[in-house]
Structure formats: C-alpha cells, structure tokens
Amino acid sequence: MKKFVICLFAFTFVVAAAGMTFGRTMEEEKQAVRDYLNVVDAKLATAKQANNKARIKLLHEEKAATLARWYKLKDEMENAVPVVPAPTSIIVNPTPVIIVNPTPEAGRGVGLYINGGLDAGLVGFSGNFDYDLSGIVTRGLSARIGVNYVYGTNPNGNDEVKAVSAKLGAVYYITPFLPDMGLPLTWYVGGAYLLPVKVNEGRTGRWGVEAYLGLNYNVPEMGIVNVEIGYAGLKYAVDQPALKGMDLKLGYGIIF
C-alpha cells in the first residue's frame, strides 16, 4: 500500500510537471523539485530510524527518479526554441544552467531533545542527549544521557520535593511494529537509571528509574516534535517514600 501511495505521488509529480513545463519559470520548477525532495528526505530519515530496508530502497529509487525527471525537464526547457515574431529581430539570452543539489539526508548520529510535562506524577522537565549506536551495537539503538528536574508534593508522603537527577539509559526504535500512517513518524521504547544529584533541603538522593514509549514527528527543515508517555519512580531521600507516577511529556528535538 505504501509503495502504491509513493508511486501515485510520483505519477502525480510527472503529470504536474508535464502540464506546467511551459507555464512556470525555471526557478519555479527548481523550487517545486526541491520541496518534493525535502519530503522524500524526511521519509528517508524516518525509514532509517526504523531500519525499514524495503522502504529505504524504495525512497532512494524515487529520489533518483525525481532527479532524472528534473534533469530531463531542465534540458527540454533550456533547449526549447523561442518563438520570435517575424520580421522583428530579437536577441534571446540563453537560459542559465541551473544545478539542483539534492537535499542532504537527515543524519542520525546525535539527537538533542528538550521536553516537559508530568514526571513521576509531578511537574517536570528533561533534557536528553541521544547517540546512535548503529554500526557499534545494532541499528535502531541509541544511548541516552540526560538530566531530569521535578518539583511538587509527593503524594506518598505529603513532602515538598525539588530534585535534579542525572540519567543514563537507552532508546530503541520500533517503528516497523507500529503504524506510521504514511507520515514521517518514528516510534521507540526506552528506559533509564536515575541518580538524584541535588534535592531540596540538602537531602541526599538514592536512586530512580523510568520507562517510556516515545513518538517523534519529523518536520522538514524545522526539527522534531517529541511525545513520551511512561512511568517513573524516584527515591530522592532516605526518610521519605519513593515518588512514583506517570510520565507524559511534550518536547522538541534536533538531529545532527
């Protein structure tokens, strides 16, 4: 079904190009091709995160075919014989040669995310740094280090808490097992060990853990909208029961 949708998109592009070749300028045609390649690149980034080899191959073929169609169309527009009314002599300047550089595919080496919302049932914020381990361990796996900040009243002990925790964990992309609905979506699961490094009232933190299901929506040339839902626990003080609750965070990320 996805292959059919991509082929239909490609057919629509060809028909549109054929119908508007002499209705749009070279610069307009160039921009149209660039916009379409941006969409293909966003889908390629999504497919690579999911290690969907069949879709990666199909999108690379579509990208190559799009460029081939562009070069053919460019040649036709450049070699078109201008209509010169007789008997007036008009000097027609040749159309300058325009080279379309394909948009670089989005990388996956390093990701930086900032989000906020509920953390263990309280208000919280986090910053995460993801490093892709493809080629080192297995494709789709990334190491995650980061920092969490949570504040509010622990419902298990009616204790006011403000805590900063360092985290060390991992995320694994599971997009092939969940629907992307034809959009540049990537799904992942993840978990991390938390170490409280600063707690209010000078208390010493103990330990914590978190696990979550995440979703990234790739917005071409802008970044990634990120959503995470999960569960976390934090033992932030010796004399207080552990803080436990749901995680629900919304954020923004970029991939270098």
C-alpha positions, 0 to 999 in steps of 0.5 A: 500500500505504501509503495502504491501511495509513493508511486501515485505521488510520483505519477502525480509529480510527472503529470504536474510537471508535464502540464506546467513545463511551459507555464512556470519559470525555471526557478519555479520548477527548481523550487517545486523539485526541491520541496518534493525532495525535502519530503522524500528526505524526511521519509528517508530519515524516518525509514532509517530510524526504523531500519525499514530496508524495503522502504529505504530502497524504495525512497532512494529509487524515487529520489533518483527518479525525481532527479532524472525527471528534473534533469530531463525537464531542465534540458527540454526547457533550456533547449526549447526554441523561442518563438520570435515574431517575424520580421522583428529581430530579437536577441534571446539570452540563453537560459542559465544552467541551473544545478539542483543539489539534492537535499542532504539526508537527515543524519542520525548520529546525535539527537538533542531533545528538550521536553516537559510535562508530568514526571513521576506524577509531578511537574517536570522537565528533561533534557536528553542527549541521544547517540546512535549506536548503529554500526557499534551495537545494532541499528535502531539503538541509541544511548541516552544521557540526560538530566531530569528536574521535578518539583511538587508534593509527593503524594506518598508522603505529603513532602515538598520535593525539588530534585535534579537527577542525572540519567543514563539509559537507552532508546530503541526504535520500533517503528516497523511494529507500529503504524506510521500512517504514511507520515514521517513518524518514528516510534521507540521504547526506552528506559533509564537509571536515575541518580538524584544529584541535588534535592531540596533541603540538602537531602541526599538522593538514592536512586530512580528509574523510568520507562517510556514509549516515545513518538517523534514527528519529523518536520522538514527543515524545522526539527522534531516534535517529541511525545513520551508517555511512561512511568517513573519512580524516584527515591530522592531521600532516605526518610521519605517514600519513593515518588512514583507516577506517570510520565507524559511529556511534550518536547522538541528535538534536533538531529545532527 
